[in-house]
Amino acid sequence: MRFFAYLRAMFEHYTKHKSSYLSMLAALALSGLFGCASTGSPGGGLYDETPPVLRNSNPAIGATGVKAKKITLHFDENIKLDNAMEKMTVSPPQSKMPTIQSNAKTVTIELMDDLLPDATYSIDLGDAVQDNNEGNPMESLSLLFSTGDHIDSLRISGYVLNAADLEPVTGAYVGIYSDTLPADSLLMKVPMQRAGRTDALGRFSILGIAPGSYRVYALIDGNSNYMYDLNTEDIAFLDSLVVPSTVGRIVYDTIWQDLDSTIIDTIKTRDALVYLPDNIILKSFNEGKVTRYLDDISRPDSLHINVRFAAKMPELPTFSVVDSLEPPIELIVEPNPTLDTLKYWIKDSVHIKMDTLNLQMSYIYTDTAGIDIIRTDTVRLTKPVVKPVNDKDKGNDKGKGKKGDKKKRTRPNKEEILNDSLAADSVPKVIITYMDFKLISKNPIDIGAKPVFEASAPLDSLDVSMIHLEQKADSLWKPMKFRLEQDSTNIRQYRMFADPHFSPGQSYRVTVDSAAMHNIYGHPVKKAEITFDEKKPEDYSHLLFNITGAEGPAYVELLNEKDMPVYKVKLKDGKAKFVNVNEGKYFVRLVEDRNDNGKFDVGNLEKNIQPENVYYFGAELQLRANWDNEQNWDIKQTQLHKQKPDSVKINKPKEKTEKKSKNAEYLAKLGKTPKQTNTGTTTSTGTRSRMQNVNRNQ
């Protein structure tokens, strides 16, 4: 508004001073127009990649004798906040959540707790402050001030990793306690004295530490009280005390001729103050203190009851009818291995026919004191109403009725048709409903594997004599002996064992007669002919690892791209040999199995037991069929936080931003090469810079 008022005044005097005002007016008009334009444009020059700069603060960084609880930060440009409440960490930790807000070039933070006397306060905002236009963040913005007459300026830093898979842990508090406090159950009784928080890569720094010796803990804090007091919380701790210190180092900055060059342009040196320790590794785990409760129970149709618990259960629940005049309900359970997700099949026709089931359910429940008790709930389960399909709906794939009617119509599935026939009061038409029995193993099956078959419902009877296995010899099928074994974890799955055995490269056929099996509802199996093959030796890759650095018993796993184990072998004499591995991309993990039980075990805080050690091979392996591969691996050669490959991490370094790619593209059109400075800023000087041996805490 001031600009336009000034412009109007200029026009009023224009006739008197025409020549002198003409050039000034044009310049102001142009500056006004361009001043209103947004920053950065693909065709108008480089994008802004510079983060905001902190001009000053009140109190000033390093101020002493501070009494006010309000802190203001002033920047060189308009800024915005990104998840500031989640990224901000205040030490000493606050019992009441501080407030933070931004306005133009200013950020205001107000502490709600009373200030402690003679205490150094640190406020770490991480990368929460960004410039308003391009979103360029300030990295590791923090400030220190003291309510006393001096500043405690030491710091420690490092990484928090998930103990089981070395995944960087985001948002964990890392805190310290002076060794002058009693060590017994500190984290469970006393809030952390000072704390920092991990970023997206698991990195943390604790600022404003006084000289001394400290115990260090990490905590996924479920209730923000800086103490370990919930079963769901993950923890980590160091076995030894930490003594923070500083050391002077010479830092080398290497300037390369351009981004892709191996020719050094300049090497610069400078002095830096490094805060130690700066490479602490904390391995986070959950002790297994779970809180058990019923998360959900439903009846999706006439035949099933689905139950889900919040945590692993030690035993199955029990069911009974509420009405004593009703017959007992007959249920067949299909559990998952941890007994927290259960699928029940209702067997008896009396309860299948009922639209509403009133049942009593008894199960293990964790009370407010953390003790498991038996709890009994009354549950009311109503099956959903299934609308019949009328003639107008036939052939309508989208489930719509009349024109303009977007209401989705529910079509009955096979199970609902079965329910209707079971629930009918009159004698139904003679319609035979068949069950399915199919191969669920991948075809061809792996060498040495047993084909797995699955029935569509639990079986009530099985006559193996009505099932036939044959092997193809030339063009003829030769009968083979076999046996079926029910899977121990899935009642509907059966594993087939051939006598003498299945052979590599051979073809097989299984014929199932309709009288071979019946499910619990009396339905016979649909007659089927199932064929499958077994792979050939040349379809596989073989892998040998020569491993050094492992202590005690250990096992090695090949992982897929989702970080899930696919193959596992025990380490013997420093060697891990994988035979008959399917071709594909794999990652490798080693677990030091100190109790030799074949699985990863967590730690225990009160007993001072660390979780078992886990290591990752630093590169992905591409295995090809009919290849032999041999790898040497020193599991301790690479720092632990650098071992897990980025391609299999969930939390990984951010990719280059789009605007930087556009800047490089823009400069290339001008015949210039962008330069990478030691802070990552792009310029057009035709050189690039790379820093070596620089500590991030300098």
N, C-alpha and C positions, 0 to 999 in steps of 0.2 A: 504493500500500500504506500509506503514511503517513496518508493521508486516512482509510482505513477503520479503522486502529488508533486514530486519534484519535476517530473516531465511536463505536467500542466503549467507549472510556474514558468518553465522555460519557454513554452509556447506564447505566454502572455508578453514576454519581453523579446519575442522573436523579431518583431518588426523593427525594433530599435537596434538590435545587434545581430542582424541576419547572417552576415558572413562568418562571424566568430562562433555562432551557435550551430551552424549547419553541420560542420564536421563533428562537433561534440555530441549533437543529438543522434547522429547516425551511429557513432561509437557506442553510446549508451543503449540505444535500441537494440543493437546487435548483442551487447553484453547481457541485456535483460532477457532477450530471447534464448540465448545459449545458456544463461544461468538457470532457466526453467527446465532445460532438457535433462533427461536422465543420464547417468554416468555409464560409460562403456557402450560400445556398439560394434557389431561385427565389421561394419565398413567404416567406422569413425575412429579407429585407433585401438590401442591396447585396452583390455579390461583392467579395472582396478583390482590388483591382487595384494595391496598393502593393508595389513590389519590396523585397527585403531591404535593410537599412541596415547598412553596415560600422561597427561600434562602435569597434574598435581592431585593431591588428595588432602582431605582434612579428617582426621589427623594425618600429618605427613608420614611417609614411610620411614620407620625408624624413630618416630617420636616417642618421648618418655613423659611420664607424669600425666597421662591421658585420663580425663574424667568423664568425657561425653560418650554416650552409647551409640550415637549416630555417626556413621562414616560416609563421606561423600567422595566420589571419584570423578575427576573431570578429564575428558578426552578431547582429542583434536578434531573430531568429527562426530556426526550423529551416530548413535549406536543403538543396538537392540540386544536383548537377552535371550539366550537359548537354553531352556531347561535349567535356569539358574538355581532353583531351589534344590534340584537333584545334584547339581555339580558343586555347589558351594559347601565348603567345610570350614568350620570355625573351631579353633583351639584356644583355650581349653573347651571341650565339648559343652554345648548348651543344653539345658534341660527344656527350655522353651525355644521354639523354632524362631530364628531371626527372620526379619522381613527384608526383601530386596526388590527394588523397582528402578526403572530407567525413565529418563525424560530428556529428549534431545541428546546433548553431549554429556549427561550426568547420570551416574548410578548412585543410588542411596541405599545404604544398608543400616538397619537398626537392630541392635542386640536387645533382646527382651530380658535376659538375666542380668542381675546386678554384677558389676565388674569386680573381679577379685583384686585384692591389694597386691602390689609388687609382683604382678604376673605379666608375662609376655603373651600377647594375643596375636594369632595369625589367622588371616582370612584368605582362603584359597578358592578362587573362582574357576579354576581350570580354563576351559575354552568357552565359557558361557557368554563372554562379551564379544560381539561381532559388529562389524560396520553395517550400517543400516541399509546400504544399497546392494552390495555384493555378497554380504554374509561372510566376509573374511574374519576368522576368529583370532583373537589374541591367544597365544599359547601360554599356559601355565601362569595366569595372572594371579599374583599373590601380594600381600603386604603384611608388614609386622609393625606393631606398636606396643608400648608397655605402660602399665599403670604405675610402675615404679620408676626408679632412676637409672635403669639399665635395660638393655635388650639382650635376650638369650637368642643367639643367632645360629646355633648348630642345627643340622638337619640330617636325616637318614632317608634313604630311598631304596627302591627295589621293585619286585614284581610279586603278585599273588597269582598262582596257577592252581587250577583244579588238580588235585592229587592223582585222580584216576586217569586223566587224559591230557594233562598239561594245557588245557584250554585256559586262556587268560580270563581272569575273573573280574567282571566289571561291577563297580558300585560297592565294593567291600570297604569297610572301615579298617584301617590299620592303625593300631594304637600302642602306646607305650606306658609302662609303669616303672617308677624308680625302684631299684633293687633295695631301697631302704624300707619298702613295704613288705609285709609278710607274704611269702610266695604262695601260700595255700589258697587255691581256688580264687585267685585274684579276679579273673575275668567274670566269674559267676557272682561276685559279691560287690565289686567296686567298678564304677564307670571308668573308662580310659582317661588317663591324665591329659594326654595330647593325642591327636588323631589326624590322619589324612585319609583320602579316599582314592580308590583305584579308578583309572580312566578306562577307555574302551580297550586298551591293550594290556590291562592289568597292572600298569605302572602306578606307583604312589610315591609321595614325598611327605614327610612329617617335618614341619617347620617350627622354628622358635624353641629349640631344645636347649636346656641348660647343660653344662658339663656334668658327667656322671655316667653310671652304668644302668642299663634299662632292659627290661623284659619286653618282647615284641609279640603282638598277637594280631591276627586278622579275623574279621567277623562279618558275615552277611547278617546284618542286624534287622530282624523282623519287626521290632517295635521301637527302633531309634532311641534306645536308652543306653547304648554303648556298653552293654553287658550281655553275656551269654546266658540267657535264661529261657529260651524256647527250644523245643525239640526240633523244630524245622530249621534252625539256624545252622549255617556252616561255619567252621572255625579253622584256624591255622595258628601254629605257634613255633617259635624258635627254641631249640634246646639250650642254647647258650646266651649269655648276656651280651648286649651290644654297647660299645663305648663310642659315641660319635666324636669325630675329629675333623680337622681340615689339613690339607697338604697343598703346597704350591706345585704346579706343573707347567711345563712348556707345551703349548698347544700348536700344532702345525695345521695351517690352512693351505690346501693345494689347489691352485688355479690351473685348469686344463684349457687347452686351446679352443675346444668346442665341446659340445655335448657328447659326441661319440669318439672323441680323440683319446689316444693313449699317450699323447705328448704333453708334458708338463709345461705350462706357461710360466708360472711363478709359485714359489713356496714361501709363505709368510709365517712367522712365529710370533707368539704373544704369550704373556704370562697369564695364568688363570688360577683361581682359588677353587679347589675341589673339596666337596663335603663328603666325608666317608662315615660309614659304609654306604656305597651307592649301588650295590648289586645284591641286596638281600633277596632270597627266594623263600616265599612262604607257600606251603602246599595245603590247600583248603580241602576239607572233607566234612561229611556229616557223620556223626557218631552212630547213627542208626536209632536214635531216640525218637521214634515216630509217634505222632498223635493219631490215634485210630478213631474214626467215626464213620457213620454211614453217609456217603456222599450223594447217592442217588439209588432209587429203586423204581422200576416201571414195569408195566405189562404191555409190550408192543403189540401183542395179538393174543389169540386164545391159548396158544400153546406155550408161550414163553414168559418167564419172569427174569428181568435183567437187574443185577445188583452191582453197585460199584462202591468200594470203600476208599477212603482218602489215603490209605497207606497199606503196606504189606501186612497180611493177617496171619496169625499163628495157626488158626484153625477155621473151619467152615462154620457159618451160622446154622441155626436150626429153625425150622418152621413148624407151626401147628395152627389148627383152625380155631377161631374164636368161639364159634357156636359148637357146643359139645354134642349137639344132635347130628352134626355133619360127620361123614366118614373122614378119616385122616387123609390129608392131601398127599399124593404120591408125586415126588419130584426126583428127577435125575439131573445131577449137576454136571456142568461142563466148565471147570475152572481154568484160569490161567495159572502159570507156575507160582506166582506170588499170592494167590488166593484173594486178590483185591478186585478182580473183575470176574463176575460169575454169570453164567447163562444157565438158567434152570428150564428143563423141559417138564411140563405138566403131563403126567402119564394117564391119570384116571379121567374118564369121560365125564364124571360128575362135575368136577371143577373146570374142565374145559368148556362145558356148556354155560357156566355161570358168567354173567356179564360183569359182576363185581365180586372180588375175593377179599374177605376180611381175615387177615392172618396175624398171628403173633410171631415176631422174629427176635431171636436171642443171638447176641453177637458180642465180641470183645470191643470194649469202648474205653478210651483214655479219659479219665476225669480231670478236673481242674488241678489236682495235685500231681498229675503226671502218672497216675497208677492205673493199670489196666484192670477193668472190672467187667462183669457180665451185665449187659443191659438188654432189656426186653421192650420192644416197641410194638404197638399195634399199627399195622399198615393196611390201607384200603387201596386195592388195585382194580381199576376199571379198564377193560379193554376198549380200544378206540372203535368208533362206529365206522363201518365200511359201507359206503354208498354203492348200491347196485348200479350196473351200467345199463342204460336203456338203449333202445335201438338208435336214437338220434346221436348217441355218442360213439357208435361203432365207426371205426375207421378214422376217428379224430385223434391223430398222434399227439397233438398238443394238449389234449385233455380239456378242450373248451367245448361248451355246449352251443347254444344259439349264438347267432352273430352278435358281437358286442359283449357277450358274457365271458369275462376273463377268469371266472372262478374255476380253479383247478378241481377236476373230479378225480376221486380216488377209485382206482380199479382193484378188485380183489385179486390177491395173488394166490399161488397154489395152496399155501398154508391156510388162507382164509376160506377157500373152497372146501378144504378138508374140515375146517372148523364147523362150517355150515352143515356139512353132512353128518358130523358127529353130534351136533346140537339139535338136529331136526327131530321133532316129536313124531312125525309120521315116518313110515318106512321109506328110505330114500331109494332113488333109482339104482339099479345095479351098475355102478360105475367103479371100476377098479382104479385106485390111486396108487401109482408106483413110486418107489423111492429110487434115488440115484446112488450109484457106487462108481466112483471115477478115480483115475490116476491123478494125484496132485504133485508128484515129483516132476522135475524138469525132464523133458525127453529130448535127447538121449540122457540116460542116467549116468552118473559118474562111476568110474571103475571102483568096485568094492562097495558101492552104495546099495541099499535095498529100496526097491520101489515102494512108495507109500500110497495107499488108497484111502479114500474118505467116503463115508456114507452120509447122506443128507440128513439123517436123524439117527439117534442111538438105536442099536440093534437089540432085538429081543431074542432072536435065534440066528444061528449061523451053521450051515451044513457045508463044510469044506469039500465034501465029495461032489457037490454040484458046481464046483469051480475047477477049471482046468488050466494048467500052465503048459505051454508048448514052446520049444525052441526051433527056429528055422534052420534046417540043414539042407543046403542047396535050395531046391524049390519046395521041399516037403516040411511039414510041421511035426516035430518029434515030442511026445509027451515027456514032462519032467515032474519029479516029485517036489513038493514045497510044503511050507507051513505058513500060517498067518498069525502074527502076534499083535495084540492090541497095544497101542501106544500108551505109555504110562502117564502122559500129560494131556492127552486128548482122547476121549472115549469113542469118538467117531472115526478115528484113524487107525489103520492096520498096516503093518510092515510085512512084506513078503520075503521069505528066506527060501532060496532054491536049493535043491539037493542034486548034484554036489554043490554047484554055485553058478552064479551068472558069469559070463565070460566076455572079455573085451571084444568089441566089434560085432557082437552077435545080436540077432533080432528075436523078439519074444512076443507071444500072444497069450492073453488071459481071456478066457470065455466064462461068463457068469450066467448061470441059468436063473430064471425068475423064481425058482423054488429054493435058491441057495441061501437066502436070508430074508428075514422080516424085521421091520422096525417095531418100536414099542407100541405103535398104533395098529399093528397087524398088517401093514402094507408090504407087499413083496417087492423085491428089487426089480428094476427094469432090466430086461435081458440085454446083455452088453458084450461087445468084443473089443478088447483094449490091446493095442499093440505099442511096444516101446523097444528101444535099442539101448545097448551099453556102449559107451565111448571107446575109442581106440587109444592105445598108448601115445600115438603121435599127435593126439588132440591136446596134449598137456605140455606145460612148462614145468621145469624142476629148478628149485632155488636152494642154494646153500649159503648160510651166513657164518663167517668166522668172527666171533665176538670176543672182545677184550673189555675188561673193566667191571664185569658183573661179579657180584659178591653173593655167595650162597646159591640155593636153588633159584631157578628162574624159568620162565616160559616166554616164548616169542609168538606174537600174533601178526597175521596179515590182515589188514583192514581195507574195507572198500572206501569209496569216495565220501561216504557218510560217516566215516570214522567208526564203523561197526566191524567187529571181528568176523572173519570168514574162515580162516584156518588158524590152528594153534598147535604148536609143538613144544616139547620140553627141551630146554637147553642141556646138552650133554657134552662134556669135555670142551666147552667153549664153542660148540657148533649147534646150529639150528637148521635142520634139513627138512624142506618142504617138497614132498613128492606128489605128482599128479595135481598140479595147480592149474585151474582154468585160466586161459589167457585173459589179459585185461590189465587195468591200472590198480595198483595196490600201494598201501602205506604200511609201515612196520612199527610195532610197539613191543618193548620188552618190559616185563614186570619181574622185579626181584621178589620171588615168592618165599619169604623168610620162613613160613610155617609149612611150605610144600603142600598146600591144599588145592593148588590148581586154580585159585581165584584171587582177585585183588581184595585186600583187607584194609579197612580204614584204621585210623589211630584212636587214641583215647587221651583226652586232656588231663584228667585227674591222675591217670597212671603214667603220664608223660611218655606215651607211646605214639610215635609218628606213623603215618600211613606208609604202606609199602612203596618202594621207589619205582618210578615209571620213567622210561626213556623212549624217545622217538628217533628213528632213522630220519635224517634230515632231508631226504629227497623221495619223490614218488618213483615207483618202479613200474615200468611197462613190460609185462611178461607176454611173450609170444609162444604160440603152440610149437611143440617139437624143439624147444630151446632149453639148454642148460645154462643157469646163471649162478655166479659166485660173487659174493660181496664181503668185504672186510668192514668191520664196524667197531670203533672204539666208542662205547656208549657215553663216555665222560669227556670226549674231546671238545664238544660244543657246549656252550653254556645252556642251562636247562630251558630258559625262557626263549631261546632261539632254535630249539630242536624241532618243534612241531611245524611241519610245512604249512605255509599260509593257505594253500589250496584246500586243506582239510580243516582249517580253523573256522570257528563261527565268528570270533572277534579277530579281525585281521586289519593290517594297515590299509588306510583308505587309498583308493585308486586316484590317479591324477585327475584333477577336476576338469570339467569340460571347458571352462574359460581359459585354463592354461593351454589346452590343446588349441583353442582358437587363437590365442596369442602367438603360439609357435607357428601356426598356419599363416597368420597375418604377417609375421616377421619374414617367413620364408618367401612370401610374395614380393617383399621388398628387397630380397636378396641378403637378408641378415639372419644370423644364427643366434637364438636366445642363449643367454648365459645363466647357469644355475649358481647362485651364490651360496655361501655356507648356511644361509637362513632360508634357502629355497626360493628367493625372489627372482623373477625373470627379468632380465634386461636385454639390451640389444648390442652388446659390445663385441659379440663374436667369440666369447670365451665361456667356459663353465668352471665352477669351483666345487671342490669336494673337500669336506673336512675330515681329518683323520685324528683318532685318539682324543676326541672331545668329550668331556663329561657333561651330561645334560644338566647337572646341578651347578655348573660354574657360575 
